[in-house]
Amino acid sequence: MTTASLSALLNAGVADSVFPGATMAWQAGDDAPLHQIAVGRHTYATDAPAVTEGTIYDLASLTKIVTATAAIRLMSAHDIHSDDEVRRFLPRSQAQGVTIAHLLTHTSALDIRLSAVAHHGVDELWRRVYALTPQAQPGTNVAYANVNTLLLGEIVARVTGYSLAEALHALVLHPAGMTMTRFNPPPDWRPHIPPAEQDAIRGVVHGEVHDESCASLGGVAGHAGLFGTAVDMVRFGRGWLDTLAGASPWQIAVTDAQQALRNHSREGQLGCGWGWMLQRRNFMGAAWRDMAAHTGFTGPVVAIMPRLGVAWALMSNRTWPTRSTPPQHHGVTAQISEYLWYPHAH
């Protein structure tokens, strides 16, 4: 698939107001060239800054797979285990029977809408989170929820003795060479960050995390808060492909990496590995059997195609000026998935 074809697809997304602009990067092997595309502008205004290959986006829930990677690294180091209960590390938690594996696979049966309690303040948010009890037998049903990775991030911080931002930098970002990914971007990054949304309460959300609960937590959480570039997320994807090949930048064991990419869900439920989204036809298209990925609410996606050795990432601010329901960008992501997969599918 040519760069021109993918550029045309992304430009069509801009023309159809799926997003005002986007960046994409992909690589098919450590020694293969890194390809990049940048289309559109930061907003739909004709005088808005043009998107460049270095444009920095709110990674939203891509933060989750970074947090999961840190947790899996701690597993490979035997600092934590998949069957450890949450309460071992977070004694205030009432989540009896909920394990780290349940958090990674979104099967904890813990139910709370964090954005709805964010305005109550940090102490009240944590009080409500720690008071949660499973609403069903943990491990039974997949229910994608921010609270799972919020708790996982808190465990990573407690076990390492660092703040979560410091832990993710040391355990994941730095070893993978992700120099343009961080929480709470500094002021000099702001001109390179497109705004996320015009919010009725917060106004224009620009240069600060879009997720309300993460914002209330100071911009750092296990489930949201990272900002970064498409190239950095390709570096992250390549780190996972190298890990599967036995050359992990994170010292993650191959057996743990294989577990992370195995579907742990029951038949008929959303496919979940340890942190990775699997078998999601809505945004993977015909490539759904051959890829692992993670999406973010504001528009980003990171994906790996292990059989092909391909890592790719798409960044956008599809929530500008207001989020669409249902989101339109998954269709574009599905087409990209198919374009990258079909040339090698047979």
MIVO-36842 format. One line per 10 residues: for each residue x, y, z of C-alpha. Coordinates in steps of 0.25 Angstrom, whole numbers, m for minus. Layout:
BEGIN
X Y Z  ... .
// end
This chain:
BEGIN
0 0 0  6 13 m4  7 26 4  m1 33 m6  m13 24 m4  m13 25 11  m11 40 10  m24 40 1  m31 33 12  m27 42 23 .
m30 54 14  m44 49 11  m46 48 26  m43 63 27  m52 66 16  m63 58 22  m61 65 36  m57 52 43  m45 60 48  m39 73 45 .
m25 67 43  m17 55 46  m4 49 46  0 34 43  13 26 44  16 12 41  28 3 40  29 m12 35  42 m17 42  53 m11 51 .
62 m8 38  50 m4 29  48 11 27  38 19 36  27 25 28  20 37 32  7 45 28  2 58 33  m11 64 27  m21 75 31 .
m20 86 42  m21 87 57  m36 91 55  m46 93 44  m42 108 43  m35 111 30  m24 119 37  m22 109 48  m8 103 49  m5 92 39 .
m3 78 45  12 73 43  19 60 46  23 65 59  9 69 64  6 65 78  m8 59 82  m15 55 94  m13 40 95  m26 38 104 .
m27 23 106  m14 19 99  m9 22 113  m16 9 117  m7 0 109  5 8 114  1 6 128  m2 m9 125  12 m10 119  18 m5 132 .
10 m15 140  14 m27 131  29 m23 132  27 m24 148  21 m37 145  33 m42 138  42 m37 149  33 m45 159  29 m32 167  15 m35 164 .
7 m47 159  m6 m47 150  m14 m54 161  m10 m44 172  m22 m38 178  m23 m23 177  m25 m22 192  m11 m27 194  m5 m14 189  m17 m5 192 .
m22 m8 206  m33 2 205  m40 m5 194  m52 m13 196  m51 m20 183  m50 m34 189  m46 m45 179  m42 m35 168  m28 m38 163  m18 m31 154 .
m22 m40 143  m36 m35 144  m32 m21 143  m23 m24 131  m35 m31 124  m46 m22 129  m53 m33 136  m53 m27 150  m68 m25 151  m65 m11 157 .
m75 m1 152  m73 14 153  m74 26 144  m61 33 148  m65 46 140  m78 47 148  m70 48 161  m58 56 156  m64 69 161  m65 64 175 .
m50 65 177  m38 56 178  m41 50 192  m56 47 189  m52 41 175  m43 31 182  m52 29 194  m63 24 184  m53 16 176  m47 9 188 .
m62 6 193  m65 m1 180  m69 m16 181  m70 m26 169  m84 m25 164  m83 m40 158  m73 m51 159  m59 m45 155  m54 m51 142  m68 m54 137 .
m71 m42 128  m64 m32 120  m68 m18 123  m58 m7 118  m56 3 129  m46 14 133  m46 9 147  m38 m3 144  m26 4 139  m27 15 149 .
m25 4 160  m14 m3 151  m7 10 150  m8 12 165  m2 m2 168  10 1 158  13 14 166  12 7 180  20 m5 176  31 4 169 .
31 14 180  31 25 169  20 34 164  12 28 153  18 38 143  32 35 148  29 20 147  24 20 133  35 28 128  46 19 135 .
39 5 132  33 8 118  35 21 111  50 23 113  54 9 109  46 10 96  52 23 92  39 30 94  44 44 96  32 52 92 .
22 45 101  18 50 115  8 55 124  5 69 126  12 75 114  20 87 116  16 101 111  26 100 99  18 88 94  5 95 94 .
7 101 80  9 87 75  m4 81 81  m17 83 75  m29 86 84  m38 74 88  m52 80 90  m60 92 93  m66 87 106  m78 94 112 .
m72 94 126  m57 95 123  m57 103 111  m46 100 100  m39 88 105  m25 91 99  m11 86 105  m18 79 116  m24 65 117  m38 63 111 .
m42 53 121  m49 59 133  m45 49 144  m31 50 140  m31 65 140  m37 65 154  m25 56 158  m15 66 153  m14 61 139  m7 48 143 .
m15 34 143  m13 20 139  m25 21 129  m22 35 122  m13 47 122  m1 44 113  1 53 101  10 48 89  13 47 75  10 36 64 .
25 33 63  26 30 78  14 21 78  21 13 66  33 12 75  24 6 86  18 m4 76  32 m8 71  36 m10 86  24 m20 86 .
28 m27 74  43 m28 79  38 m33 92  30 m44 85  43 m48 77  51 m49 90  58 m35 90  49 m27 99  53 m13 102  46 m15 115 .
51 m28 120  37 m34 118  38 m49 116  33 m55 103  23 m64 111  17 m52 117  16 m44 104  9 m56 98  m1 m56 109  m3 m41 107 .
m7 m44 93  m16 m56 96  m31 m54 96  m35 m56 110  m50 m53 108  m61 m63 107  m68 m65 94  m77 m54 89  m70 m43 98  m61 m32 94 .
m47 m38 91  m37 m34 102  m23 m38 104  m14 m33 116  m17 m18 113  m18 m20 98  m31 m20 90  m33 m32 81  m43 m36 70  m50 m23 69 .
m56 m23 55  m62 m9 57  m48 m2 56  m40 m14 51  m48 m17 39  m44 m30 31  m30 m30 39  m37 m33 52  m31 m47 53  m17 m42 51 .
m15 m30 60  m15 m25 74  m18 m10 77  m23 1 86  m32 13 83  m34 26 90  m46 34 92  m40 47 85  m37 39 73  m23 32 74 .
m20 17 72  m7 9 73  m7 m5 66  3 m16 64  2 m27 53  11 m38 59  10 m48 47  14 m37 38  24 m30 47  16 m16 45 .
14 m6 56  6 7 53  m1 18 59  m11 29 56  m14 42 63  m25 51 62  m34 61 70  m47 55 65  m54 61 77  m52 75 71 .
m61 84 73  m70 74 79  m70 59 80  m79 51 70  m88 40 74  m86 29 69  m71 33 66  m68 33 51  m53 31 52  m54 16 54 .
m58 14 40  m45 21 35  m37 13 45  m43 0 40  m39 4 25  m25 7 30  m24 m7 36  m29 m13 24  m19 m5 15  m7 m9 23 .
m12 m24 24  m17 m28 10  m4 m27 3  2 m38 11  m11 m45 15  m9 m56 5 .
// end
